[in-house]
Each structure stands twice: as structure tokens, then as C-alpha cells.
Amino acid sequence: MNLGLLQLADSALPISGYTHSWGLEAAIARGSVHDPETLERWTLHWLRESLGPFEGTLVVAARRATGAADVGELARLNEVVEATIAPPSTRRASREMGGQLLALGATWSWSAGPLRSLGLATGDAHEAGWHHPVAFGVLGAISGGTPEEVLAAYLHQAALGMIGAGVRAIPVGHTHGQQVLAYIHDELRSLIEDIRHREPETAGSGSPSHEILCDEQTRLYARMFRS
């Protein structure tokens, strides 16, 4: 069992992920998400059309670049994330989470040494602007996870975060939230199979509506989440 990867995918990691809903709160305000069924549809659409083909593709690429100790490629992948995420709030959140994740990894016994070897354990990883999918791919590689395992961990923790936001904001019960997560497992497997061999040049989101909602959320009269 890969305990490092399990730790990395823990939704309780203190990297501020719980403070974001990635546009879900704006969708709730519009009335398009309002119960477990619509939360499941929203989460699946987000995974298939936005997070998976964009961030998922780059997570796998970062995993492979780390395995090859190619820091230049990691920097290039990070630039792709910076240039591609359109909503400023989402771009800022990705940088914050990535920096905090690397800073946290620099304190773990199993990852501190390899991060130093890559020059990514400087103590101010947050300020360096490393984005979350790249940071996750780096630490996933250090944990010894295969590209498929790292991708599965990333998508699963992302889905859990989105569902957790729905549990708090709709609200739905925790039992319903776990049922939604179980229902989408087959879709996650299919998405992993589709993404795992993609080249980083193919990374991109096909969901402008999601970007609009992420930006719209910053202007809600009252909100629980930052983005």
C-alpha cells in the first residue's frame, strides 16, 4: 500500500482546498445544483470537461517529468497552468494550494529529501508560484506512485472536495455525499484510462461555462467559498 500517496490525497491536508468550491456555489445560486442528483451531474461534468482533460493531463505529465528529474519540464508545465486558467480567483487558488502542498511536503520525512534534490524545498514554495496539479504530480512521483495511481488519487481527491463543498452549501447529507462519490467511481476509472497517455500539449478545458461560474462566484452577495 502506498502510504505516501494516501497522505497526499487526504482531503484534510491543510492547503486551503476546503475553502474553495470551484464555481459550485455560483451554480447553486443559479439553481442548477440543488440536490444529490444535480450535484452528481455537476461533479461529473466538471471532471470530464474541465478538471480531467486539463489538470489531470498535467498531473500525469508532472509525474513523468519528476521521474526523469526534468525540472525544466516541470517549470514549462507550470507555465501552461498559469497561462491557461482564465478566472483570476481560480488561478490564484491553484498557486496557493500548490505552494502550500510543496511547503507541506518539505516537512515530510518521505518527500523532504527528494524535494531538496529537485530544488523545490526552498521554504518559500508558496511564493515560487507552483500550481497545484504540478505540485501534486511531483509529490505523487516521489511517493512512488505510477502515473495511473497518481492520476487516480488526484481525480478522487478533487471529486471528494467538490462533493464536500456540495454537502456544506446545498446542503445534502454526508450519507448522500458518499453515495454520490461511489456512483462516480466507474466514470473516474473511464476518465483515468482516457487521460493517462495524453501528451501535455493536449491539456485544456472544454467548459467555458465552468470558467464563467468561477468568475461569477466572486461577485455573489454572500458566499461560503472563495472561488
C-alpha angles and dihedrals in degrees: 000000000000102000093176092057091046089054091047092052095047109126089213094067109130096239097113096254091132090063093064132070098182094230096318093116090056089050089052090050089053090051095240092116115043112132141023094279095052090043089056092050092047093049093048092049091049092050096045101040106027122013100032102050093039113032095021092056091050093047089059091045091050090049090055094043090052091050087056092044088236102156091169090060090048089054090049092051089050090053089052090056092047092050097042105048104087107187108078092216092055093045091051091047091052091052093047094049093045094049093047092048093053091045089052092047089054088065096051118096094223096050108027096083097047091047090054090050089054092046091244100114099075095133092246101067088138091063092046091069101234110169123231100248091050093046091048092050091050094051092041089057092047090052089059095247119152117240089258093049093048091048091048091051092049096049093043094051090046092051090047090051093051092047090047089055089051092050089057101037107038087026115233127163122267089243091057089047092056090047090054090051091051092048093057097049093096090050090050091053091051092048092050091052091050096048106036097086098038120123117238090243088069094056115122146119121254096194115088088166090065091052090050091052092048089054093041091054091065088065100048113128091234128007143171097209136055098227 
